[in-house]
Amino acid sequence: MRSPSFERRRRKAQSGGGGTRTTRRRRRRRIEPIHGEAIRANGAPTGSEQEHGVVHVPGRVDHLHPHPLLLLAHRALGLRVHPGMAWTVVNLFHFAVTYHFFHWKKGTPFAEDQGIYNTLTWWEQMDNGKQLTRNRKFLTVVPVVLYLIASHTTDYQHPMLFLNTLAVFVLVVAKFPNMHKVRIFGINAGS
């Protein structure tokens, strides 16, 4: 039985490529300097470039560095975080983002309204203030589902259960129809 490397060499010899010199000439490739960097008259690079054979490769290549969030996600996966902790983090992140944008931020991101919505949160502006619409029901169910997943995966243990319960309580109470235009203890009452 012949080895795979022997078979590769045999195929190369039959096709004409391989150990014998061919009449083809290799073309010299040259990369042009980046951002106006100078190259000496003999073709050698100057500055931040390094020479590797006949191809000039820039020494500083910024596009090969990954995005910082990808690095963070990679490190989080490498830490082997417990699923309950991961779901709690997702639940708390959803709570922070949703509460900030829907229940804390006032006004509108559009300039055409002439300031008529400056005293209303984005949740109060949704669906022109109509209560119990499909959009509002969906956005009320999402934190409850996240709470159930996070609580179940933490086996209802004390510190995580408390954080998840607090987050879902604040979000769901803020979404009640009775809380429309209500500021508890005057929090976020200023313009």
N, C-alpha and C positions, 0 to 999 in steps of 0.2 A: 504494500500500500504506500502510495506516494504522499508526501506532506503537502499541505496547502501552499507553502512557500515555493516548493519545487514546481507545482502546477502554474503558479503565477509567472515564474521565470520562464517556463516553457512557452506559455501563451505570449509573453513579451517577445521572445525570440522568434516565434512564428509570425507575429505581426510586423516584425521589422523594427520595433522599438526596443529599447533596453540597452544592453551592454555595448553594442557597436555604435560608432559615431555616425550620425546622420548628416546629410548635407544641409539640413535646415540650420539657419543661424538664429540665435536668440536675439530678439530686439531689445535694445536697452531702453528701459522705461524711465522716465524722469518726471517727478511730480514738481509742478511749478511752486515757487515759494508762496507761502501764505501771508496775506496782509502786507505785501511789499517787503518781506524779509530779503536780505541780500544773499546771493550765492557767489562765492569766489569765482575767478576766471577759470580755474581748473575744474569747476563743477562741485567742489567741496562745499558743504553747507557752513554757514556762519550762524552764530547766535544760538537759538534754542533747538536747532535741528541736530539729529544724530544720523550718521551714515550707516546703513545696513546693506552691504553689497552695492548694488547700483541704484537701488530705490531709496529716495530720500524721504524719511518719515519724520513728521514734526514731533518734537520732543514733548510738547504740551498739547494734549488732545482732550478738550473739555467735553465733547459730546459722548465720550465713553463712560462718564460718571453717571450712575443711576440717580434718580430723583430721591430726595431725602425721605419721602413718605414710603417709597418702596423699600428703602433700607430699614425703616422702622417696622414695616410689616414683616420683612424677612427676619428681623431679630425677634419679633413677637412669636412667629412660628417656630423659631429655633428654641425659644424658651419653654416650649411645650406647656402653654398655659392651660390650666384646668378649664374644661368647657363651661362650668358654672361661672367661673370668674370672667371668662370671655363674654358670655351672654350678659352678665351684670355690667361689664364695661360698655357693651353695645347699648344696653338699656339706658344707662346713665348718660352716654353720649347723645343718644336720641332725645332724652329729656332736656339736656342743656341746649341743644340746637333748636328743638321745637319750642321750648319755653321762650328762648331769646327772640326768635323770629316771629312767632305767632302771638305771644302773650305779653311781651315786654316792648318790642319795637313799635313805635307809633308813626303815623303818617303813611305816606305812600312813596314807593320808589319812582313814581312817575311825576313829572313836573306839570302836567296838564290840568291837575285837579284844583289849582288855585288855592290850595291850603284847606279845603273843606274837610279833609280826613286827618288833620294834624292831631286831633285829640283821640282818635280811635286806633286801637291796635290792629294788626293785620288780621287777627282772628275775627274781630268785630266787623271788619270790612268785607270779609268773605261772603260771597253770595248775596251781596247788598244787604247784609244784616238779617237775612231770613234764617230761622232756626230749624234744626233737624232736617237739613238737606242731605243728599247722598254724600256730598263731599265732607260735610261736618261729621256725619256718622262714621265714615271710613277713617277719618283722621282721629276719631275718638277710640275706635277699635284697635288701631295699630299699637298704642302704648299698652293696652290691656293684654294683647297677644304677646308682646315683648316681655311684659311682666310675668305672664304665665310660663313662658319658656325659661326665662332667667331664674325664676323661683324654683321651678321643677329641676333644672340642671344643678342648682346649688343644694338640692335636697332640703330645702326650707331651713337652712342653717341661719343662725341669728344675725350676724353682721350684714350679710348679703341680702337676706330677706328684708331687713329693716330699710336698707338703702333702696331696694327695688320697690317696696311698698310706699315709701315716702315719695319717690319719683312718680309712680303711677297715680297716687292720690292727688298730688299737686297738679299734674297735667289734666286728669279727668275732671277735677273740681273746676279748674279754670275753663273747661270747655262746656260746662253746664249752661243751658239756656237762661237760667235764673241769674247767672253771673255776667250777663251781657251789660257792658258799660259800668260794671261795679268794680270799685277799687277797694280791696280789703285793707283796713287801717291806713288808708290814704297812700298806699304803696303805688308808685308809678302814676300818681294823680297829676303831677305837674305836666306842663306842656313840653 
